[in-house]
Amino acid sequence: MIKLVCVGKIKEKSMQSCIDEYLKRLGAYTKLKVVEVEDVMAPQKNSDAQNEEVKIKEGHRILAHISPDEFVILLDLHGKMLDSVEFSKYMSDLRTYGKSDITFVIGGSLGLSKDVVERADFRWKLSDLTFTHQLTRLLWVEQLYRSYKIANNEPYHK
């Protein structure tokens, strides 16, 4: 099973509709679960210590939805970049070697707590560009779908 644990909700209906379309398509390949944890208000004028508290609170909420046997992949600006074919192979390799419960994590606007980063088995960087968390979720679900199409030698990815 693939699970996404993310901070916050999708606010735009059009964005949610696009995400839902890919989630529906992915149903042909895998069981999916999306868990949205509540974000913590973080005003721009917060001190560094206050921002760290926000990340810690959100981190506790994230970790509450991750069991010890899950393989955890963070979507992280400090992670390793993989192109679509590499990502497909990486996911296929995980499944081949018995990693049946894979959890992806998208943090809040301030990033991820130290505890969440330490829990990660892999840190994946989508791009050098910065995206909103809502757009990151759409990119994640599209790339996951693309990875299954590539792995099954089905047309789509070109």
Secondary structure, DSSP 8 states (H G I E B T S, - for coil): -EEEEEES----HHHHHHHHHHHHHHTTT--EEEEEE------TT--HHHHHHHHHHHHHHHHTT--TTSEEEEEEEEEEE--HHHHHHHHHHHHHTT---EEEEE-BTTB--HHHHHH-SEEEE--SS---HHHHHHHHHHHHHHHHHHHTT-TT--
